[in-house]
Amino acid sequence: MKFYSTKRQAPEVNLKEAVLKSLPADKGLYMPEQIAQMPSSYWEQIGDMTFQEAAYQLVKSLLKDCIPDDKLQQIVYDTLNFEAPLKQLEDNLYCLELFHGPSLAFKDFGARFMARLMSYLVGNQEQTLDILVATSGDTGGAVALGFYNTPNINVTILYPSGKVSMLQEKQLTTLGGNIQALEVNGTFDDCQSLVKQAFLDQDLNDKLLLSSANSINIARLVPQSFYYLRAYQQIKDKSQAIAMCVPSGNFGNITAGIIAKKMGLPIPQFIAANNKNEVFKKYWETGKYEPHPSYQTVSNAMDVGNPSNFQRLMDIYQNDLDAVKKDIWACSFTDEQTIEAIGEIYQKYQYLVCPHTAVAYLGAKAFEKEHSKHQIIFQATAHPSKFIDIVEETTKTKVELPEQLNELIDRKKEAIQLDVDFDKFKNYLLSK
């Protein structure tokens, strides 16, 4: 299996180079040369498989002979040591809970898989792998926990100052060891831009072995397809059409779902729910892609004004807007609507959700008004306690902190302040 750049101006590479290098020289994103179709028998028998077995069979087919089967199986089984339960709220409305991993966010699926895969690919080589990751909230915590104390790997996490929740920040800044946090005086897009510049700087790449843990890296993207399988496994009536609503920021999550669909996943409809950062929704409406500086919202992990994985979606759909619209329905919601939805969900179902999950719920309900014959699943991408202030204020109820968050409260934050200045960022990396 080879991997090509979405811009088609860089050589094809093997899995090791695609994962450890992260970005092609032409500033595209790596994609597998072929998205294999799973046999119909796989989907017919998927309900009889464990989550781990179903995921292993899928990724084995996608990556083909890139990794020995026994090593790949170990990576998948070690990654998926937690569940993704489907909670039914109404006859045709379900919530897929993706926050049962160690960092209490959906990013755990990708980060844990990537950490194990990179550890295998790095092996016993003498040079340390330096992983750079930009986070708008949850990616950093998942990556920090996923890579903590991994031999021969150092992680530098860039996050926008004042734009992540207190508990999200604690997850990034309190581990120490091989995890270093940089608090950037800017937006997530600024953090992402610094990371991308680093990968394209020849001097840095001559001196350091750099890689990314953002969803620009194909190794983060592939395992995010796993929980789409788990959702389908748990739907009892598979004869009725299914729609999946994804709260969307950098568009890695929904792109992973589309890859699973291209492999045969019987989920015909996806819903991309945006917050005020609605660049994809406007493209969906007008055919014009117009990135902008990101706006700060209560659903901060979705505050992305120039989604990286838009490139991959355009590659999959060959820039055909009609093909995109056949599979993906787009919508967007304000902070006011999001906060109101948090309260509505608690009042109707006695169920607490984070702001991102509330956006997904709004998307599910908006889609339902126009497409009533679907079973609709919306994703709960983070535990409500990670946004405890807004959830408690909105629902007027106490949110219990899970043990792994409760122990962070008194830990001291350790982060280095950084301006949006690539030269300063480069000097920091070279001085480590």
Summary of the structure (lengths in Angstrom):
residues: 432
radius of gyration: 20.2
end to end distance: 35.2
largest distance: 58.7
contacts: 1567
relative contact order: 0.14
helix: 47%
strand: 16%
